[in-house]
Amino acid sequence: MLLPTVFSVLLAAQGVPDGRAFRATLKTAERATDDRIQQMTSRTPFALLGNTRGAYLSGYGAVFTLEVNLVPVAAISPFRPPYSPPEIKTLNQQKREKLASLRAAIRQLLIEQAGVLTLVPPAEKIAIVVTLFNFSWEDTTGLPSQVVMQASRQTLLDLQARRAGPDAQERAIEVRDF
């Protein structure tokens, strides 16, 4: 396999330690993200669509991407007729309500990952990009299509060491909705 070898050579050339060790660290963080999202489904059901994917970008840091459906509903089919306008409005409201719990979980996950991603230099960032799934017939008013959270690894380690509360986390972690 040429790709892992090229990946290892590129990382070594850029001053990053052993590429295989780095990839193993990313895999651990990917699994931790998937596990966290799966744990949330028992309290606030929503679906993780596929597995989290992580990558290291030299000079930037580690980036993780995942896709979730905040409120899983049946697709329109011969067995499920189109949703009524009140049902569509209710679905939109439910998704907007669950967005806050997703954001809180992702903030906490970023802080936890700072301790795991020891090969990411402290000045570089750790970012999580969450794409929100919606059917084409849904009302997406007030809903982003993506939520991006990022902070330097050092900032996240500081939050972890201080056991910072939600207010400090909100100020320290950059959040952008698209």
ZAVONU-588716 format. One line per 2 residues: for each residue x, y, z of N, C-alpha, C. Coordinates in Angstrom, 1 decimal, decimal comma, padded with zeros to 4 digits. Each point is the difference from the previous one (the first is absolute). Layout:
BEGIN
X Y Z X Y Z X Y Z; ...
END
This chain:
BEGIN
000,8 -001,2 000,0 -000,8 001,2 000,0 000,9 001,2 000,0; -000,2 000,8 -001,0 000,9 001,2 -000,1 -000,5 001,2 000,9
-001,3 000,1 000,2 -000,5 001,2 000,7 000,5 000,1 001,4; 000,0 -001,1 000,9 000,6 000,2 001,3 001,4 000,3 000,0
000,8 -000,5 -001,0 001,4 000,3 -000,1 000,2 001,5 -000,3; -000,7 000,5 -001,0 000,0 001,4 -000,4 -000,4 000,9 001,2
-001,0 -000,4 000,7 -000,5 000,7 001,2 001,1 000,1 001,0; 000,6 -001,1 000,3 001,1 000,0 001,0 001,2 000,8 -000,4
000,4 000,0 -001,3 001,1 000,8 -000,4 -000,3 001,5 000,0; -001,2 000,3 -000,4 -000,4 001,5 000,1 000,0 000,5 001,4
-000,6 -000,8 001,0 000,0 000,4 001,4 001,4 000,1 000,5; 000,9 -000,9 -000,3 001,4 000,0 000,5 000,7 001,2 -000,5
-000,2 000,3 -001,3 000,6 001,2 -000,6 -000,4 001,3 000,6; -001,2 000,0 000,5 -000,6 001,2 000,6 000,3 000,1 001,5
000,8 -000,9 000,5 000,3 000,1 001,5 -001,0 -000,7 000,9; -000,9 -000,7 -000,6 -000,9 -000,8 000,8 000,6 -001,3 000,3
-000,1 -000,5 001,2 000,5 -001,3 000,4 -000,7 -001,1 -000,9; 000,6 -001,2 000,2 -000,5 -001,2 -000,7 -001,4 000,0 -000,5
-000,2 000,0 -001,3 -001,3 000,1 -000,6 -001,0 -001,1 000,4; 000,5 -001,2 000,2 -000,8 -001,1 000,5 -000,6 000,3 001,4
000,9 000,5 000,8 -000,4 000,3 001,4 -001,0 001,1 -000,1; 000,2 001,0 -000,8 -000,9 001,1 -000,2 -001,4 -000,5 -000,5
000,0 -000,8 -001,0 -001,3 -000,6 -000,5 -000,7 -000,7 001,1; 000,8 -000,8 000,8 -000,7 -000,8 001,1 -000,6 001,0 001,0
000,6 001,1 000,3 -000,5 001,0 000,9 -001,3 000,6 -000,6; 000,0 000,3 -001,3 -001,2 000,5 -000,7 -001,1 -001,0 000,1
000,3 -001,3 -000,2 -001,0 -001,0 000,1 -000,7 -000,1 001,3; 000,9 000,1 001,1 -000,6 000,0 001,3 -000,9 001,1 000,2
000,3 001,2 -000,5 -000,9 001,2 000,2 -001,3 -000,2 -000,9; 000,2 -000,6 -001,2 -001,2 -000,3 -000,8 -001,0 -000,9 000,8
000,5 -001,1 000,6 -000,8 -000,9 000,7 -000,7 000,7 001,2; 000,8 000,9 000,7 -000,5 000,7 001,2 -001,2 000,9 -000,4
000,2 000,6 -001,2 -001,1 000,9 -000,5 -001,3 -000,9 -000,3; 000,2 -001,1 -000,7 -001,1 -000,9 -000,3 -000,7 -000,5 001,2
000,8 -000,4 001,0 -000,5 -000,5 001,3 -000,8 001,1 000,7; 000,5 001,2 000,0 -000,7 001,1 000,7 -001,4 000,3 -000,7
000,0 000,0 -001,3 -001,2 000,2 -000,7 -001,0 -001,1 000,2; 000,5 -001,2 000,0 -000,8 -001,2 000,3 -000,6 000,0 001,4
000,8 000,5 001,0 -000,5 000,1 001,4 -001,1 001,0 000,1; 000,1 001,1 -000,8 -001,0 001,0 000,0 -001,3 -000,5 -000,5
000,0 -001,0 -000,8 -001,3 -000,5 -000,6 -000,9 -000,5 001,0; 000,5 -000,5 001,1 -000,9 -000,6 001,0 -000,7 001,2 000,8
000,6 001,1 000,1 -000,7 001,1 000,7 -000,8 001,0 -001,0; 000,7 000,3 -001,0 -000,6 000,9 -001,0 000,1 -000,6 -001,4
-000,9 -000,9 -000,4 000,2 -000,7 -001,2 000,3 000,8 -001,2; 001,1 -000,3 -000,6 000,3 000,5 -001,4 001,0 -001,0 -000,6
000,1 000,0 -001,3 000,8 -001,1 -000,7 001,3 000,5 -000,5; 001,1 -000,8 000,3 001,3 000,3 -000,6 -000,1 -000,8 -001,4
000,3 000,8 -001,0 -000,1 -000,6 -001,4 001,4 -000,3 -000,5; 000,5 -001,2 000,2 001,3 -000,4 -000,4 001,0 000,2 001,1
001,2 -000,2 -000,2 001,1 000,2 001,0 000,7 001,3 -000,1; 000,4 000,5 001,2 000,8 001,2 000,0 001,3 -000,2 -000,7
000,5 001,0 -000,7 001,3 -000,1 -000,7 000,9 001,1 000,4; 001,2 -000,3 000,3 001,0 001,0 000,5 001,1 000,1 -001,0
000,6 001,2 000,0 001,2 000,2 -000,9 000,9 001,1 000,8; 001,3 -000,1 -000,3 000,9 000,9 000,5 000,4 001,0 -001,1
000,0 001,3 000,2 000,4 001,0 -001,0 001,2 000,7 000,6; 001,1 -000,2 -000,6 001,3 000,6 000,5 -000,2 001,5 000,1
000,4 000,6 001,2 -000,1 001,4 000,2 -001,4 000,4 000,5; -001,0 -000,8 -000,1 -001,3 000,3 000,5 -000,4 -000,9 001,2
000,0 -001,3 -000,2 -000,3 -000,9 001,1 -000,8 -001,2 -000,5; -000,8 -000,5 000,9 -000,9 -001,1 -000,2 -001,4 000,4 -000,3
-000,6 -000,6 -001,0 -001,4 000,3 -000,4 -000,8 -001,2 -000,1; -001,2 000,0 000,6 -000,9 -001,2 000,1 -001,3 000,4 -000,7
-000,5 -000,8 -000,8 -001,3 000,2 -000,7 -001,0 -001,1 000,3; -001,2 000,4 000,2 -001,1 -001,0 000,2 -001,3 000,6 -000,4
-001,0 -000,9 -000,3 -001,3 000,4 -000,4 -001,0 -000,6 001,0; -000,9 000,9 000,4 -001,1 -000,5 000,9 -001,4 000,4 -000,5
-001,0 -000,7 000,4 -001,4 000,4 -000,2 -000,5 000,2 001,4; -000,3 001,2 000,3 -000,4 000,4 001,3 -001,3 -000,7 000,5
-001,0 -000,1 -001,0 -001,2 -000,7 000,3 -000,3 -000,9 -001,2; 000,3 -001,3 000,2 -000,3 -001,0 -001,1 -001,5 -000,2 -000,2
-000,4 000,1 -001,2 -001,4 -000,2 -000,4 000,0 -000,9 -001,2; -001,1 -000,6 -000,2 -000,1 -000,9 -001,2 000,0 000,8 -001,3
000,6 -000,6 -001,0 000,0 000,7 -001,3 -001,4 -000,2 -000,6; -000,3 000,9 -000,9 -001,2 -000,1 -000,7 000,0 -001,2 -001,0
-001,0 -000,8 000,1 000,0 -001,2 -000,9 -001,5 -000,4 -000,2; -000,2 -001,1 -000,7 -001,4 -000,4 -000,1 -000,6 -000,4 001,3
000,8 -000,3 001,0 -000,4 -000,4 001,3 -000,1 001,2 001,0; 000,6 001,1 -000,4 000,0 001,2 000,8 -000,3 001,2 -000,9
-001,3 000,5 000,0 -000,3 001,1 -000,9 000,7 001,3 000,4; -000,1 001,0 -000,8 000,7 001,3 000,3 -000,4 000,5 001,4
000,9 000,7 000,7 -000,3 000,6 001,3 -000,9 001,2 -000,2; -000,8 000,2 000,9 -000,9 001,2 000,0 000,8 001,2 000,4
-000,5 001,2 -000,3 000,7 001,2 000,4 000,2 000,1 001,5; -001,0 -000,4 000,8 000,2 000,1 001,5 001,1 -001,0 000,4
000,1 -001,2 -000,6 001,0 -001,0 000,3 001,4 000,6 -000,4; 000,1 000,6 -001,1 001,3 000,6 -000,5 000,4 001,1 001,0
-000,9 000,8 000,4 000,3 001,1 001,0 000,5 -000,6 001,3; -000,7 -001,0 000,5 000,4 -000,7 001,2 001,4 -000,6 -000,1
000,3 -000,6 -001,1 001,3 -000,6 -000,2 001,1 001,1 000,0; -000,3 001,2 -000,6 001,0 001,1 000,0 000,2 000,4 001,5
-001,0 000,1 000,7 000,1 000,5 001,4 000,8 -001,0 000,8; -000,3 -001,3 -000,1 000,8 -001,1 000,7 001,5 000,1 -000,4
000,3 000,2 -001,2 001,4 000,1 -000,4 000,7 001,2 000,6; -000,7 001,1 000,0 000,6 001,2 000,6 000,2 -000,2 001,5
-000,9 -000,7 000,6 000,2 -000,2 001,5 001,2 -000,9 000,2; 000,2 -001,0 -000,8 001,1 -001,0 000,2 001,4 000,6 -000,4
000,0 001,0 -000,7 001,3 000,6 -000,4 000,8 000,4 001,2; -000,6 000,5 001,0 000,8 000,5 001,2 000,7 -001,2 000,7
-000,7 -001,1 000,1 000,6 -001,2 000,6 001,1 -000,6 -000,8; -000,1 000,1 -001,3 001,1 -000,4 -000,9 001,2 000,9 000,1
-000,2 001,3 000,1 001,1 000,9 000,1 000,7 -000,2 001,3; -000,8 -000,2 001,1 000,7 -000,3 001,3 000,8 -001,2 000,0
-000,5 -001,1 -000,6 000,7 -001,2 -000,1 001,3 000,1 -000,8; -000,1 000,8 -001,1 001,2 000,1 -000,9 001,1 000,9 000,7
-000,5 001,0 000,8 001,0 000,8 000,8 000,7 -000,9 000,9; -000,7 -000,8 000,8 000,6 -000,9 000,9 001,0 -001,0 -000,6
-000,4 -000,5 -001,2 000,8 -000,9 -000,7 001,3 000,6 -000,5; -000,1 001,3 -000,4 001,3 000,7 -000,4 000,9 000,0 001,2
-000,5 000,4 001,1 000,9 000,1 001,2 000,6 -001,4 000,3; -000,8 -001,0 000,0 000,5 -001,4 000,2 001,1 -000,4 -001,0
-000,2 000,3 -001,3 000,9 -000,4 -001,0 001,3 000,7 000,1; 000,1 001,2 000,6 001,3 000,7 000,2 000,9 -000,9 000,8
-000,5 -000,8 001,0 000,9 -000,8 000,8 000,4 -001,3 -000,8; -000,8 -000,4 -000,9 000,3 -001,2 -000,8 000,9 000,3 -001,2
-000,1 001,1 -000,6 000,7 000,4 -001,2 001,4 000,6 000,4; 000,8 -000,8 000,7 001,3 000,5 000,5 001,0 000,4 -001,1
-000,2 -000,5 -001,2 000,9 000,2 -001,1 -000,3 001,3 -000,7; -001,2 000,6 000,3 -000,3 001,3 -000,6 000,7 001,1 000,8
000,8 000,8 -000,6 000,7 001,1 000,8 -001,0 000,9 000,7; 000,3 000,5 001,2 -000,9 000,8 000,7 -000,5 001,2 -000,7
000,8 000,6 -000,9 -000,4 001,2 -000,7 -001,0 -000,3 -001,1; 000,0 -001,2 -000,5 -000,9 -000,4 -001,1 -001,4 -000,3 000,6
-001,0 -000,1 -000,9 -001,4 -000,1 000,4 -000,5 -001,4 -000,1; -001,1 -000,2 000,7 -000,8 -001,2 -000,2 -001,4 000,5 -000,3
-000,6 -000,5 -001,1 -001,2 000,4 -000,5 -001,0 -001,1 -000,2; -001,2 000,2 000,2 -001,1 -001,0 -000,3 -001,0 000,7 -000,9
-000,3 -000,6 -001,2 -000,9 000,5 -000,9 -001,2 -001,0 000,0; -001,2 000,5 000,4 -001,2 -000,9 000,0 -000,9 000,5 -001,1
-000,3 -000,9 -001,0 -001,0 000,3 -001,0 -001,3 -000,5 000,5; -001,0 000,8 -000,1 -001,4 -000,4 000,4 -000,8 -000,4 -001,2
-000,5 -001,2 000,1 -000,8 -000,6 -001,0 -001,4 000,5 000,0; -000,5 000,3 -001,2 -001,5 000,4 -000,1 -000,5 -000,6 -001,4
-001,2 -000,4 000,0 -000,7 -000,4 -001,2 -000,3 001,3 -000,8; -000,1 -000,1 -001,3 -000,2 001,2 -000,8 -001,4 000,6 000,2
-000,9 -000,7 000,6 -001,4 000,5 000,3 -000,1 000,7 001,3; 001,1 -000,1 000,8 -000,1 000,6 001,4 000,2 001,5 000,0
-000,6 000,6 001,0 000,1 001,4 000,2 001,3 000,2 000,8; 001,0 000,6 -000,5 001,3 000,2 000,7 000,2 001,4 000,5
-001,1 000,7 000,1 000,1 001,4 000,6 000,6 -000,1 001,4; 001,0 000,9 000,2 000,7 000,0 001,3 000,9 -001,1 000,3
000,3 -000,8 -001,0 000,9 -001,2 000,2 001,2 000,2 -000,9; 001,2 -000,1 000,5 001,2 000,0 -000,9 000,1 -001,3 -000,7
000,8 -000,1 -001,1 000,3 -001,2 -000,6 001,2 -000,7 000,5; 000,9 000,9 000,6 001,2 -000,5 000,7 000,3 000,8 001,2
000,6 -000,7 001,0 000,5 000,7 001,2 001,4 -000,3 000,1; 000,9 001,0 000,1 001,4 -000,2 000,1 000,5 000,6 001,3
000,7 -000,9 000,8 000,5 000,5 001,2 001,5 -000,3 000,0; 000,8 001,0 000,5 001,4 -000,1 000,0 000,7 000,8 001,1
001,2 -000,4 000,4 000,8 000,7 001,0 001,4 -000,6 -000,1; 000,9 000,8 000,5 001,4 -000,5 000,0 000,0 -001,2 001,0
000,9 -000,9 -000,2 000,1 -001,1 001,0 000,4 000,5 001,4; 000,8 001,1 000,0 000,4 000,5 001,3 -001,2 000,6 000,7
-000,8 000,8 -000,7 -001,2 000,5 000,6 -000,9 -001,1 000,6; -000,1 -001,1 -000,8 -000,9 -001,1 000,5 000,7 -000,7 001,2
001,3 -000,1 000,0 000,6 -000,6 001,2 -000,1 000,9 001,2; 000,0 001,4 -000,2 -000,2 000,9 001,1 -001,4 -000,1 000,6
-001,0 -000,2 -000,9 -001,4 -000,2 000,4 -000,2 -001,2 000,8; 000,7 -001,1 -000,4 000,0 -001,3 000,6 000,6 000,1 001,4
001,2 000,7 000,1 000,7 000,1 001,3 -000,8 000,8 001,0; -000,7 001,0 -000,5 -000,8 000,9 000,9 -001,4 -000,6 000,3
-000,3 -001,0 -000,7 -001,4 -000,6 000,1 -001,0 001,1 -000,2; 000,3 000,7 -001,1 -000,8 001,2 -000,3 -001,5 -000,4 -000,3
-000,9 000,9 000,4 -001,4 -000,2 -000,2 -000,4 000,4 -001,4; -001,3 -000,1 -000,3 -000,6 000,2 -001,3 000,3 001,5 -000,5
000,0 000,9 000,9 000,2 001,4 -000,4 001,4 000,2 -000,5; 001,0 -000,5 000,7 001,4 000,1 -000,4 000,2 -000,7 -001,3
-000,6 -001,2 -000,1 000,1 -000,8 -001,3 -000,5 000,8 -001,2; -001,2 000,6 000,2 -000,6 000,8 -001,1 000,9 001,1 -000,4
000,6 000,7 000,9 000,9 001,1 -000,3 001,3 -000,5 -000,7; 000,5 -001,1 000,4 001,3 -000,5 -000,5 000,0 -000,8 -001,3
-001,2 -000,6 -000,3 -000,1 -000,9 -001,2 -000,7 000,8 -001,1; 000,6 000,2 -001,1 -000,6 000,7 -001,1 -001,1 -000,9 -000,7
-001,2 000,5 -000,1 -001,1 -000,7 -000,6 -000,5 000,8 -001,2; 000,0 -000,7 -001,2 -000,6 000,6 -001,2 -001,0 -000,9 -000,6
-001,1 000,6 -000,3 -001,1 -000,7 -000,7 000,0 000,4 -001,5; -000,2 -001,0 -000,8 -000,1 000,3 -001,4 -001,4 -000,5 -000,5
END
